[in-house]
Amino acid sequence: MNLTQMIMLTAFLLGLMGLTFHRTYLLSALLCLEAIMLALFIALALWSLQLASANFSPAPLLLLAFSACEAGAGLALLIASARTHGDTQLKSLALLQC
């Protein structure tokens, strides 16, 4: 395992650990999800560059587009929960309540 793979694995695991252990607020969970997606994007882009193929690989761009959509939906959810509940703590959001 070379240095870039080790760094990408470390970045992914740090984002995953942050998502696992720091789930108090919705914004911190969204930031950890964005860190995971960014680590995956960079790893996928570097992997497609290391293959050195002449073909264009759309996978990193698709992952980046899905990450942007996820960020937009997450921020909309953050604003909606802040307006309705008054705070953005995850424990105050109940899935079975309307």
Jmol script that loads the backbone (N, CA, C; Angstrom):
load data "model"
ATOM      1  N   MET A   1       0.862  -1.174   0.000  1.00  0.00           N
ATOM      2  CA  MET A   1       0.000   0.000   0.000  1.00  0.00           C
ATOM      3  C   MET A   1       0.910   1.239   0.000  1.00  0.00           C
ATOM      4  N   ASN A   2       0.729   2.074  -0.995  1.00  0.00           N
ATOM      5  CA  ASN A   2       1.579   3.253  -1.079  1.00  0.00           C
ATOM      6  C   ASN A   2       1.018   4.400  -0.228  1.00  0.00           C
ATOM      7  N   LEU A   3       1.699   5.512  -0.235  1.00  0.00           N
ATOM      8  CA  LEU A   3       1.370   6.623   0.663  1.00  0.00           C
ATOM      9  C   LEU A   3       0.032   7.263   0.324  1.00  0.00           C
ATOM     10  N   THR A   4      -0.288   7.421  -0.955  1.00  0.00           N
ATOM     11  CA  THR A   4      -1.560   8.067  -1.314  1.00  0.00           C
ATOM     12  C   THR A   4      -2.751   7.198  -0.923  1.00  0.00           C
ATOM     13  N   GLN A   5      -2.616   5.889  -1.092  1.00  0.00           N
ATOM     14  CA  GLN A   5      -3.695   5.001  -0.667  1.00  0.00           C
ATOM     15  C   GLN A   5      -3.872   5.035   0.841  1.00  0.00           C
ATOM     16  N   MET A   6      -2.773   5.124   1.558  1.00  0.00           N
ATOM     17  CA  MET A   6      -2.842   5.192   3.018  1.00  0.00           C
ATOM     18  C   MET A   6      -3.497   6.489   3.481  1.00  0.00           C
ATOM     19  N   ILE A   7      -3.190   7.588   2.808  1.00  0.00           N
ATOM     20  CA  ILE A   7      -3.787   8.876   3.165  1.00  0.00           C
ATOM     21  C   ILE A   7      -5.277   8.890   2.865  1.00  0.00           C
ATOM     22  N   MET A   8      -5.677   8.328   1.722  1.00  0.00           N
ATOM     23  CA  MET A   8      -7.102   8.283   1.377  1.00  0.00           C
ATOM     24  C   MET A   8      -7.872   7.370   2.330  1.00  0.00           C
ATOM     25  N   LEU A   9      -7.282   6.250   2.714  1.00  0.00           N
ATOM     26  CA  LEU A   9      -7.912   5.359   3.671  1.00  0.00           C
ATOM     27  C   LEU A   9      -8.046   6.027   5.032  1.00  0.00           C
ATOM     28  N   THR A  10      -7.030   6.771   5.432  1.00  0.00           N
ATOM     29  CA  THR A  10      -7.081   7.483   6.704  1.00  0.00           C
ATOM     30  C   THR A  10      -8.143   8.574   6.683  1.00  0.00           C
ATOM     31  N   ALA A  11      -8.238   9.306   5.578  1.00  0.00           N
ATOM     32  CA  ALA A  11      -9.256  10.353   5.471  1.00  0.00           C
ATOM     33  C   ALA A  11     -10.659   9.760   5.498  1.00  0.00           C
ATOM     34  N   PHE A  12     -10.851   8.629   4.811  1.00  0.00           N
ATOM     35  CA  PHE A  12     -12.156   7.969   4.819  1.00  0.00           C
ATOM     36  C   PHE A  12     -12.513   7.475   6.213  1.00  0.00           C
ATOM     37  N   LEU A  13     -11.548   6.859   6.893  1.00  0.00           N
ATOM     38  CA  LEU A  13     -11.820   6.338   8.231  1.00  0.00           C
ATOM     39  C   LEU A  13     -12.040   7.447   9.246  1.00  0.00           C
ATOM     40  N   LEU A  14     -11.357   8.573   9.100  1.00  0.00           N
ATOM     41  CA  LEU A  14     -11.598   9.708   9.992  1.00  0.00           C
ATOM     42  C   LEU A  14     -13.001  10.273   9.811  1.00  0.00           C
ATOM     43  N   GLY A  15     -13.450  10.364   8.571  1.00  0.00           N
ATOM     44  CA  GLY A  15     -14.816  10.810   8.317  1.00  0.00           C
ATOM     45  C   GLY A  15     -15.841   9.834   8.862  1.00  0.00           C
ATOM     46  N   LEU A  16     -15.570   8.541   8.715  1.00  0.00           N
ATOM     47  CA  LEU A  16     -16.478   7.519   9.221  1.00  0.00           C
ATOM     48  C   LEU A  16     -16.520   7.511  10.744  1.00  0.00           C
ATOM     49  N   MET A  17     -15.369   7.678  11.380  1.00  0.00           N
ATOM     50  CA  MET A  17     -15.339   7.736  12.845  1.00  0.00           C
ATOM     51  C   MET A  17     -16.012   9.002  13.357  1.00  0.00           C
ATOM     52  N   GLY A  18     -15.839  10.096  12.651  1.00  0.00           N
ATOM     53  CA  GLY A  18     -16.514  11.321  13.044  1.00  0.00           C
ATOM     54  C   GLY A  18     -18.020  11.191  12.922  1.00  0.00           C
ATOM     55  N   LEU A  19     -18.473  10.512  11.887  1.00  0.00           N
ATOM     56  CA  LEU A  19     -19.908  10.281  11.713  1.00  0.00           C
ATOM     57  C   LEU A  19     -20.441   9.345  12.784  1.00  0.00           C
ATOM     58  N   THR A  20     -19.633   8.397  13.204  1.00  0.00           N
ATOM     59  CA  THR A  20     -20.069   7.439  14.205  1.00  0.00           C
ATOM     60  C   THR A  20     -20.122   8.048  15.606  1.00  0.00           C
ATOM     61  N   PHE A  21     -19.112   8.817  15.967  1.00  0.00           N
ATOM     62  CA  PHE A  21     -18.995   9.276  17.351  1.00  0.00           C
ATOM     63  C   PHE A  21     -19.516  10.674  17.611  1.00  0.00           C
ATOM     64  N   HIS A  22     -19.608  11.531  16.610  1.00  0.00           N
ATOM     65  CA  HIS A  22     -20.021  12.917  16.822  1.00  0.00           C
ATOM     66  C   HIS A  22     -21.334  13.200  16.100  1.00  0.00           C
ATOM     67  N   ARG A  23     -22.396  12.543  16.543  1.00  0.00           N
ATOM     68  CA  ARG A  23     -23.685  12.706  15.903  1.00  0.00           C
ATOM     69  C   ARG A  23     -24.623  13.581  16.728  1.00  0.00           C
ATOM     70  N   THR A  24     -24.117  14.575  17.395  1.00  0.00           N
ATOM     71  CA  THR A  24     -25.000  15.406  18.207  1.00  0.00           C
ATOM     72  C   THR A  24     -25.797  16.364  17.350  1.00  0.00           C
ATOM     73  N   TYR A  25     -25.142  17.016  16.438  1.00  0.00           N
ATOM     74  CA  TYR A  25     -25.804  18.006  15.597  1.00  0.00           C
ATOM     75  C   TYR A  25     -25.854  17.520  14.151  1.00  0.00           C
ATOM     76  N   LEU A  26     -26.858  17.986  13.454  1.00  0.00           N
ATOM     77  CA  LEU A  26     -27.036  17.590  12.059  1.00  0.00           C
ATOM     78  C   LEU A  26     -25.915  18.135  11.178  1.00  0.00           C
ATOM     79  N   LEU A  27     -25.443  19.333  11.476  1.00  0.00           N
ATOM     80  CA  LEU A  27     -24.385  19.926  10.656  1.00  0.00           C
ATOM     81  C   LEU A  27     -23.077  19.146  10.777  1.00  0.00           C
ATOM     82  N   SER A  28     -22.742  18.655  11.961  1.00  0.00           N
ATOM     83  CA  SER A  28     -21.513  17.872  12.101  1.00  0.00           C
ATOM     84  C   SER A  28     -21.627  16.532  11.373  1.00  0.00           C
ATOM     85  N   ALA A  29     -22.826  15.939  11.369  1.00  0.00           N
ATOM     86  CA  ALA A  29     -23.021  14.696  10.620  1.00  0.00           C
ATOM     87  C   ALA A  29     -22.895  14.950   9.118  1.00  0.00           C
ATOM     88  N   LEU A  30     -23.438  16.078   8.662  1.00  0.00           N
ATOM     89  CA  LEU A  30     -23.321  16.405   7.230  1.00  0.00           C
ATOM     90  C   LEU A  30     -21.878  16.680   6.832  1.00  0.00           C
ATOM     91  N   LEU A  31     -21.129  17.341   7.697  1.00  0.00           N
ATOM     92  CA  LEU A  31     -19.717  17.599   7.399  1.00  0.00           C
ATOM     93  C   LEU A  31     -18.917  16.299   7.333  1.00  0.00           C
ATOM     94  N   CYS A  32     -19.223  15.348   8.207  1.00  0.00           N
ATOM     95  CA  CYS A  32     -18.538  14.060   8.152  1.00  0.00           C
ATOM     96  C   CYS A  32     -18.902  13.296   6.883  1.00  0.00           C
ATOM     97  N   LEU A  33     -20.157  13.376   6.469  1.00  0.00           N
ATOM     98  CA  LEU A  33     -20.544  12.749   5.207  1.00  0.00           C
ATOM     99  C   LEU A  33     -19.832  13.378   4.020  1.00  0.00           C
ATOM    100  N   GLU A  34     -19.679  14.688   4.055  1.00  0.00           N
ATOM    101  CA  GLU A  34     -18.949  15.363   2.976  1.00  0.00           C
ATOM    102  C   GLU A  34     -17.475  14.974   2.977  1.00  0.00           C
ATOM    103  N   ALA A  35     -16.886  14.779   4.146  1.00  0.00           N
ATOM    104  CA  ALA A  35     -15.489  14.342   4.211  1.00  0.00           C
ATOM    105  C   ALA A  35     -15.333  12.940   3.629  1.00  0.00           C
ATOM    106  N   ILE A  36     -16.295  12.070   3.908  1.00  0.00           N
ATOM    107  CA  ILE A  36     -16.258  10.717   3.349  1.00  0.00           C
ATOM    108  C   ILE A  36     -16.378  10.768   1.827  1.00  0.00           C
ATOM    109  N   MET A  37     -17.315  11.560   1.346  1.00  0.00           N
ATOM    110  CA  MET A  37     -17.503  11.659  -0.106  1.00  0.00           C
ATOM    111  C   MET A  37     -16.295  12.287  -0.793  1.00  0.00           C
ATOM    112  N   LEU A  38     -15.670  13.269  -0.162  1.00  0.00           N
ATOM    113  CA  LEU A  38     -14.483  13.894  -0.748  1.00  0.00           C
ATOM    114  C   LEU A  38     -13.313  12.918  -0.791  1.00  0.00           C
ATOM    115  N   ALA A  39     -13.153  12.122   0.262  1.00  0.00           N
ATOM    116  CA  ALA A  39     -12.086  11.114   0.261  1.00  0.00           C
ATOM    117  C   ALA A  39     -12.330  10.078  -0.826  1.00  0.00           C
ATOM    118  N   LEU A  40     -13.580   9.669  -0.994  1.00  0.00           N
ATOM    119  CA  LEU A  40     -13.895   8.720  -2.067  1.00  0.00           C
ATOM    120  C   LEU A  40     -13.674   9.323  -3.446  1.00  0.00           C
ATOM    121  N   PHE A  41     -14.031  10.599  -3.610  1.00  0.00           N
ATOM    122  CA  PHE A  41     -13.832  11.258  -4.900  1.00  0.00           C
ATOM    123  C   PHE A  41     -12.349  11.343  -5.252  1.00  0.00           C
ATOM    124  N   ILE A  42     -11.541  11.771  -4.305  1.00  0.00           N
ATOM    125  CA  ILE A  42     -10.107  11.898  -4.574  1.00  0.00           C
ATOM    126  C   ILE A  42      -9.489  10.524  -4.840  1.00  0.00           C
ATOM    127  N   ALA A  43      -9.898   9.523  -4.062  1.00  0.00           N
ATOM    128  CA  ALA A  43      -9.356   8.176  -4.275  1.00  0.00           C
ATOM    129  C   ALA A  43      -9.760   7.626  -5.637  1.00  0.00           C
ATOM    130  N   LEU A  44     -11.000   7.850  -6.034  1.00  0.00           N
ATOM    131  CA  LEU A  44     -11.461   7.360  -7.332  1.00  0.00           C
ATOM    132  C   LEU A  44     -10.788   8.108  -8.486  1.00  0.00           C
ATOM    133  N   ALA A  45     -10.581   9.415  -8.312  1.00  0.00           N
ATOM    134  CA  ALA A  45      -9.901  10.183  -9.351  1.00  0.00           C
ATOM    135  C   ALA A  45      -8.433   9.766  -9.479  1.00  0.00           C
ATOM    136  N   LEU A  46      -7.772   9.543  -8.354  1.00  0.00           N
ATOM    137  CA  LEU A  46      -6.381   9.098  -8.409  1.00  0.00           C
ATOM    138  C   LEU A  46      -6.267   7.690  -8.975  1.00  0.00           C
ATOM    139  N   TRP A  47      -7.242   6.851  -8.675  1.00  0.00           N
ATOM    140  CA  TRP A  47      -7.221   5.495  -9.210  1.00  0.00           C
ATOM    141  C   TRP A  47      -7.392   5.503 -10.718  1.00  0.00           C
ATOM    142  N   SER A  48      -8.278   6.365 -11.222  1.00  0.00           N
ATOM    143  CA  SER A  48      -8.453   6.427 -12.676  1.00  0.00           C
ATOM    144  C   SER A  48      -7.234   7.044 -13.359  1.00  0.00           C
ATOM    145  N   LEU A  49      -6.520   7.929 -12.663  1.00  0.00           N
ATOM    146  CA  LEU A  49      -5.279   8.469 -13.230  1.00  0.00           C
ATOM    147  C   LEU A  49      -4.152   7.439 -13.210  1.00  0.00           C
ATOM    148  N   GLN A  50      -4.122   6.589 -12.187  1.00  0.00           N
ATOM    149  CA  GLN A  50      -3.078   5.575 -12.111  1.00  0.00           C
ATOM    150  C   GLN A  50      -3.252   4.486 -13.166  1.00  0.00           C
ATOM    151  N   LEU A  51      -4.491   4.273 -13.619  1.00  0.00           N
ATOM    152  CA  LEU A  51      -4.697   3.287 -14.676  1.00  0.00           C
ATOM    153  C   LEU A  51      -4.129   3.756 -16.004  1.00  0.00           C
ATOM    154  N   ALA A  52      -4.047   5.082 -16.173  1.00  0.00           N
ATOM    155  CA  ALA A  52      -3.466   5.698 -17.368  1.00  0.00           C
ATOM    156  C   ALA A  52      -4.136   5.217 -18.653  1.00  0.00           C
ATOM    157  N   SER A  53      -5.418   5.072 -18.590  1.00  0.00           N
ATOM    158  CA  SER A  53      -6.132   4.670 -19.795  1.00  0.00           C
ATOM    159  C   SER A  53      -6.512   5.912 -20.601  1.00  0.00           C
ATOM    160  N   ALA A  54      -6.697   5.723 -21.871  1.00  0.00           N
ATOM    161  CA  ALA A  54      -7.044   6.846 -22.741  1.00  0.00           C
ATOM    162  C   ALA A  54      -8.526   7.187 -22.631  1.00  0.00           C
ATOM    163  N   ASN A  55      -9.326   6.275 -22.097  1.00  0.00           N
ATOM    164  CA  ASN A  55     -10.759   6.509 -21.967  1.00  0.00           C
ATOM    165  C   ASN A  55     -11.043   7.469 -20.810  1.00  0.00           C
ATOM    166  N   PHE A  56     -12.098   8.229 -20.969  1.00  0.00           N
ATOM    167  CA  PHE A  56     -12.541   9.136 -19.922  1.00  0.00           C
ATOM    168  C   PHE A  56     -13.386   8.364 -18.927  1.00  0.00           C
ATOM    169  N   SER A  57     -13.077   8.481 -17.651  1.00  0.00           N
ATOM    170  CA  SER A  57     -13.840   7.786 -16.624  1.00  0.00           C
ATOM    171  C   SER A  57     -14.826   8.765 -15.979  1.00  0.00           C
ATOM    172  N   PRO A  58     -16.125   8.558 -16.172  1.00  0.00           N
ATOM    173  CA  PRO A  58     -17.099   9.485 -15.606  1.00  0.00           C
ATOM    174  C   PRO A  58     -17.409   9.222 -14.131  1.00  0.00           C
ATOM    175  N   ALA A  59     -16.853   8.186 -13.546  1.00  0.00           N
ATOM    176  CA  ALA A  59     -17.187   7.815 -12.169  1.00  0.00           C
ATOM    177  C   ALA A  59     -16.852   8.914 -11.150  1.00  0.00           C
ATOM    178  N   PRO A  60     -15.670   9.555 -11.201  1.00  0.00           N
ATOM    179  CA  PRO A  60     -15.419  10.618 -10.223  1.00  0.00           C
ATOM    180  C   PRO A  60     -16.366  11.814 -10.371  1.00  0.00           C
ATOM    181  N   LEU A  61     -16.717  12.145 -11.593  1.00  0.00           N
ATOM    182  CA  LEU A  61     -17.635  13.267 -11.795  1.00  0.00           C
ATOM    183  C   LEU A  61     -19.051  12.934 -11.327  1.00  0.00           C
ATOM    184  N   LEU A  62     -19.472  11.693 -11.534  1.00  0.00           N
ATOM    185  CA  LEU A  62     -20.781  11.275 -11.037  1.00  0.00           C
ATOM    186  C   LEU A  62     -20.814  11.286  -9.509  1.00  0.00           C
ATOM    187  N   LEU A  63     -19.737  10.822  -8.894  1.00  0.00           N
ATOM    188  CA  LEU A  63     -19.655  10.844  -7.434  1.00  0.00           C
ATOM    189  C   LEU A  63     -19.672  12.270  -6.906  1.00  0.00           C
ATOM    190  N   LEU A  64     -19.000  13.172  -7.589  1.00  0.00           N
ATOM    191  CA  LEU A  64     -18.995  14.575  -7.172  1.00  0.00           C
ATOM    192  C   LEU A  64     -20.368  15.207  -7.344  1.00  0.00           C
ATOM    193  N   ALA A  65     -21.075  14.841  -8.400  1.00  0.00           N
ATOM    194  CA  ALA A  65     -22.427  15.367  -8.607  1.00  0.00           C
ATOM    195  C   ALA A  65     -23.388  14.846  -7.543  1.00  0.00           C
ATOM    196  N   PHE A  66     -23.289  13.561  -7.208  1.00  0.00           N
ATOM    197  CA  PHE A  66     -24.140  13.018  -6.151  1.00  0.00           C
ATOM    198  C   PHE A  66     -23.804  13.628  -4.800  1.00  0.00           C
ATOM    199  N   SER A  67     -22.536  13.926  -4.593  1.00  0.00           N
ATOM    200  CA  SER A  67     -22.122  14.565  -3.339  1.00  0.00           C
ATOM    201  C   SER A  67     -22.695  15.972  -3.233  1.00  0.00           C
ATOM    202  N   ALA A  68     -22.724  16.690  -4.337  1.00  0.00           N
ATOM    203  CA  ALA A  68     -23.308  18.039  -4.322  1.00  0.00           C
ATOM    204  C   ALA A  68     -24.810  17.985  -4.083  1.00  0.00           C
ATOM    205  N   CYS A  69     -25.478  16.996  -4.674  1.00  0.00           N
ATOM    206  CA  CYS A  69     -26.918  16.828  -4.438  1.00  0.00           C
ATOM    207  C   CYS A  69     -27.188  16.458  -2.986  1.00  0.00           C
ATOM    208  N   GLU A  70     -26.341  15.616  -2.417  1.00  0.00           N
ATOM    209  CA  GLU A  70     -26.491  15.229  -1.015  1.00  0.00           C
ATOM    210  C   GLU A  70     -26.280  16.422  -0.098  1.00  0.00           C
ATOM    211  N   ALA A  71     -25.340  17.273  -0.438  1.00  0.00           N
ATOM    212  CA  ALA A  71     -25.096  18.467   0.381  1.00  0.00           C
ATOM    213  C   ALA A  71     -26.269  19.430   0.304  1.00  0.00           C
ATOM    214  N   GLY A  72     -26.823  19.597  -0.873  1.00  0.00           N
ATOM    215  CA  GLY A  72     -27.987  20.479  -1.012  1.00  0.00           C
ATOM    216  C   GLY A  72     -29.190  19.964  -0.252  1.00  0.00           C
ATOM    217  N   ALA A  73     -29.443  18.654  -0.346  1.00  0.00           N
ATOM    218  CA  ALA A  73     -30.572  18.071   0.383  1.00  0.00           C
ATOM    219  C   ALA A  73     -30.338  18.123   1.890  1.00  0.00           C
ATOM    220  N   GLY A  74     -29.108  17.915   2.304  1.00  0.00           N
ATOM    221  CA  GLY A  74     -28.791  17.987   3.731  1.00  0.00           C
ATOM    222  C   GLY A  74     -28.946  19.383   4.294  1.00  0.00           C
ATOM    223  N   LEU A  75     -28.522  20.387   3.551  1.00  0.00           N
ATOM    224  CA  LEU A  75     -28.683  21.761   4.030  1.00  0.00           C
ATOM    225  C   LEU A  75     -30.146  22.173   4.037  1.00  0.00           C
ATOM    226  N   ALA A  76     -30.922  21.694   3.085  1.00  0.00           N
ATOM    227  CA  ALA A  76     -32.360  21.977   3.104  1.00  0.00           C
ATOM    228  C   ALA A  76     -33.016  21.323   4.313  1.00  0.00           C
ATOM    229  N   LEU A  77     -32.583  20.106   4.642  1.00  0.00           N
ATOM    230  CA  LEU A  77     -33.094  19.431   5.831  1.00  0.00           C
ATOM    231  C   LEU A  77     -32.675  20.155   7.096  1.00  0.00           C
ATOM    232  N   LEU A  78     -31.473  20.691   7.112  1.00  0.00           N
ATOM    233  CA  LEU A  78     -30.980  21.447   8.263  1.00  0.00           C
ATOM    234  C   LEU A  78     -31.816  22.698   8.477  1.00  0.00           C
ATOM    235  N   ILE A  79     -32.113  23.421   7.428  1.00  0.00           N
ATOM    236  CA  ILE A  79     -32.916  24.638   7.542  1.00  0.00           C
ATOM    237  C   ILE A  79     -34.342  24.305   7.957  1.00  0.00           C
ATOM    238  N   ALA A  80     -34.897  23.251   7.379  1.00  0.00           N
ATOM    239  CA  ALA A  80     -36.265  22.865   7.730  1.00  0.00           C
ATOM    240  C   ALA A  80     -36.369  22.434   9.188  1.00  0.00           C
ATOM    241  N   SER A  81     -35.396  21.681   9.667  1.00  0.00           N
ATOM    242  CA  SER A  81     -35.446  21.256  11.067  1.00  0.00           C
ATOM    243  C   SER A  81     -35.178  22.410  12.018  1.00  0.00           C
ATOM    244  N   ALA A  82     -34.351  23.360  11.609  1.00  0.00           N
ATOM    245  CA  ALA A  82     -34.109  24.520  12.470  1.00  0.00           C
ATOM    246  C   ALA A  82     -35.343  25.399  12.555  1.00  0.00           C
ATOM    247  N   ARG A  83     -36.098  25.471  11.471  1.00  0.00           N
ATOM    248  CA  ARG A  83     -37.319  26.291  11.489  1.00  0.00           C
ATOM    249  C   ARG A  83     -38.446  25.626  12.273  1.00  0.00           C
ATOM    250  N   THR A  84     -38.590  24.317  12.142  1.00  0.00           N
ATOM    251  CA  THR A  84     -39.711  23.655  12.801  1.00  0.00           C
ATOM    252  C   THR A  84     -39.430  23.291  14.251  1.00  0.00           C
ATOM    253  N   HIS A  85     -38.221  22.799  14.540  1.00  0.00           N
ATOM    254  CA  HIS A  85     -37.909  22.338  15.891  1.00  0.00           C
ATOM    255  C   HIS A  85     -37.156  23.367  16.726  1.00  0.00           C
ATOM    256  N   GLY A  86     -36.569  24.337  16.111  1.00  0.00           N
ATOM    257  CA  GLY A  86     -35.842  25.354  16.845  1.00  0.00           C
ATOM    258  C   GLY A  86     -34.381  25.020  17.086  1.00  0.00           C
ATOM    259  N   ASP A  87     -33.982  23.781  16.962  1.00  0.00           N
ATOM    260  CA  ASP A  87     -32.574  23.415  17.095  1.00  0.00           C
ATOM    261  C   ASP A  87     -32.249  22.344  16.056  1.00  0.00           C
ATOM    262  N   THR A  88     -30.967  22.031  15.957  1.00  0.00           N
ATOM    263  CA  THR A  88     -30.544  21.066  14.940  1.00  0.00           C
ATOM    264  C   THR A  88     -29.908  19.841  15.564  1.00  0.00           C
ATOM    265  N   GLN A  89     -30.250  19.537  16.806  1.00  0.00           N
ATOM    266  CA  GLN A  89     -29.729  18.328  17.424  1.00  0.00           C
ATOM    267  C   GLN A  89     -30.455  17.115  16.853  1.00  0.00           C
ATOM    268  N   LEU A  90     -29.691  16.061  16.618  1.00  0.00           N
ATOM    269  CA  LEU A  90     -30.272  14.876  16.001  1.00  0.00           C
ATOM    270  C   LEU A  90     -31.190  14.122  16.947  1.00  0.00           C
ATOM    271  N   LYS A  91     -30.967  14.245  18.258  1.00  0.00           N
ATOM    272  CA  LYS A  91     -31.817  13.507  19.190  1.00  0.00           C
ATOM    273  C   LYS A  91     -33.211  14.115  19.294  1.00  0.00           C
ATOM    274  N   SER A  92     -33.368  15.377  18.900  1.00  0.00           N
ATOM    275  CA  SER A  92     -34.685  15.998  18.955  1.00  0.00           C
ATOM    276  C   SER A  92     -35.519  15.705  17.718  1.00  0.00           C
ATOM    277  N   LEU A  93     -34.906  15.136  16.694  1.00  0.00           N
ATOM    278  CA  LEU A  93     -35.630  14.793  15.468  1.00  0.00           C
ATOM    279  C   LEU A  93     -36.161  13.366  15.579  1.00  0.00           C
ATOM    280  N   ALA A  94     -37.447  13.222  15.622  1.00  0.00           N
ATOM    281  CA  ALA A  94     -38.055  11.889  15.669  1.00  0.00           C
ATOM    282  C   ALA A  94     -38.563  11.546  14.278  1.00  0.00           C
ATOM    283  N   LEU A  95     -38.281  10.337  13.842  1.00  0.00           N
ATOM    284  CA  LEU A  95     -38.671   9.932  12.496  1.00  0.00           C
ATOM    285  C   LEU A  95     -40.154   9.593  12.401  1.00  0.00           C
ATOM    286  N   LEU A  96     -40.800   9.257  13.498  1.00  0.00           N
ATOM    287  CA  LEU A  96     -42.189   8.853  13.447  1.00  0.00           C
ATOM    288  C   LEU A  96     -43.153  10.010  13.669  1.00  0.00           C
ATOM    289  N   GLN A  97     -42.646  11.195  13.953  1.00  0.00           N
ATOM    290  CA  GLN A  97     -43.499  12.361  14.120  1.00  0.00           C
ATOM    291  C   GLN A  97     -43.583  13.144  12.832  1.00  0.00           C
ATOM    292  N   CYS A  98     -44.721  13.795  12.630  1.00  0.00           N
ATOM    293  CA  CYS A  98     -44.871  14.654  11.452  1.00  0.00           C
ATOM    294  C   CYS A  98     -44.616  16.088  11.837  1.00  0.00           C
TER     295      CYS A  98
END
end "model"
wireframe off; spacefill off
backbone 0.3
color backbone group
